[in-house]
Structures are given as structure tokens and as C-alpha cells.
Amino acid sequence: MKHYPLACVDGRSLPYEQATVPFEAQALRYALSVFEGIRGYKLADDPRVEFFALDEHLARLLRSLQLVGLPTVDVGRVAAEAKGLLKENSVSDDCYLRIGVSAITTGDLNVAPTVCTMMSLQPMGRKPSAQSGQRLSVLISDRRKPSDVMFPQRAKCIANYAGSRLALLEAKSRGFDSVILRSADGLLAEAPTANLFLIRQGRLSTPRLSDGILDGITRDTVFRLAQELGLECLECALSKDDAYGSDAAFLCGTGLEFAEIGRFDDRVLPGAPGLLQNLVAAYFRSVRTGDSSRHQYVSLSGGGRNAD
């Protein structure tokens, strides 16, 4: 994986290879590390590259730190350092920023953690499957995500990816492109690194936040874009039968952007020509405008979207 040469560690620029944490750090011993991945897009008819929804990502970073009991960071400083990293690396095209806040204190769980903030950049265009128009085959896994009673699934913490990785490995071994995990109650949840949307009769539906999913920034963007396009979009409890009975479906996330699903298990979806293409086109019009007003989203904790 190619990276730009300079990274940032607690405000200090240094070569990417030197951005490390100690072997005995709590981040490695106990997975005490949260992160954000943020897309940078080259603006249309403009030489600048800007991060999409930077404020929203940093707000979620703070929530993750609070949820897992780590010290908070100054997000204003982090935002300035991220923008500075673009300039220091002379970034002129689409890229991906990873921000990690990790407990670097050594010792056991009883030691109060001290955190370190690291940032790196890598070039990133559209994923090959998205460029080719490939429709993904997706396994609906029997694996269930932990309940929030044990660990908050809304936290973007590295600990939340270990089980998802096992589900993905199983799906790949069976010839599938990706996998959907289920909630502790057996409902549809999400893919390892992306949120799920189903389409039926022109209406979009997606699992609720209470179903063990990440509060996705791209997911939230879909709600806004759907409203602009006059599409109904609901959060609701979704089962395997809902997936089988959908006309179309897609995954979305910052890194993935959008990927259409063509098959759940052995059930081939007929498709919904035009609808997803219109959403994707609206997304790219939005991210390449540089209009900060289009980077603001309504909180999903508000009313009007749930269909419990």
C-alpha cells in the first residue's frame, strides 16, 4: 500500500515509516485505539483537494474516544494538522487520510492511558469493483456482533474489527466478495467496513443504529441525498428475508464509497436501474463542489427517519 512520504505524530511531521507505537503500548496489548478514515477529493475545476465532512469525522472521533474511555484530543488542532499534511505532501489528487488516536502507555489495564495522535495519507481513487460496475456477491453470515452491553459498536475502535475480519475470511473462502454480519438479536447489521442499504419498490431502508452498526458518515450522506432526490429512506429492523426480497442493495462507506450488491447468498437481485446511479452521481457532485454547506448532515439521533 503506497503512502505519501510524510506522516504527522502529535503535530510533528516525520517520515511515514517512523510513525509507530511501542510494542508494549496499551494500543497493541488491549486494542485501545480509535481511528477515522477521511476522503480527500480534488475539487471540480479547482486545483485544491479538500477533505469531505472533516468536522463530522472528527466529531465521531471524539465520541469514539469517550465511548472507550480514552482521553479526548483537540479536534481543532487535529483538523489544522490534517490540512497541513496535505500541503506538506503536495497532494493534488484524491486521497485518504487515516487518523489514529492510540494509548501509548505501557502497562496493564489499571494504568491510566496517555494517547498519541497519528495521521497518514495515501493516494486513493475509486475501488476497482466500483470502476468496473461489478455487482458484489454477499454472504449473510451467521456470526453476530457483540451487544452494546459488552462493548459499544458505534465506537470506531480497532477492537470492533476482529470478529468482522473472521466473517469476511469465511465469506471469501466460500467464493463471496463480502459479508453482512448480524446484530446480537439476529437482525441484519453491516459489512466489515461499510453500511448496508436495501432498495424495494423505490424505497431505501437501512439497519438502525441500535442494530450494532457504525454511525456511518456516508450512510448519513445517503439520507440527505435521498431527500434531495425525492426518495424515501428509512432506518428499520431488517431480516435476511428483507435482503432476499429486495430489488437491489448496496454497501457504502468512506473508503468503499458505493458498491452495488447483486446477490445475497444464493438469491440474485433483479436490480433497480437508475436509482443507485443517481445517488452515486449526486454524491460525487457533492464531494467535488467544495461547498461546505453540503458537508453538513442532520444527526441520525433526530426524529423522522426511524421505522421501528
Secondary structure, 3 states (H helix, E strand, C coil): CCCCCEEEECCEEEEHHHCCCCCCEHHHHHCCEEEEEEEEEECCCCCCEEECCHHHHHHHHHHHHHHCCCCCCCHHHHHHHHHHHHHHCCCCCCEEEEEEEEECCECCCCCCCCEEEEEEEEECCCCHHHHHCCCEEEEEEEEECCCCCCCCCCCCEHHHHHHHHHHHHHHHHCCCCEEEEECCCCCECCECCEEEEEEECCEEEECCHHHCCCCCHHHHHHHHHHHHCCCCEEECCCCHHHHHCCCEEEEEECCCEEEEEEEECCEECCCCCCHHHHHHHHHHHHHCCCCHHHHCCCCCCCCCCECC
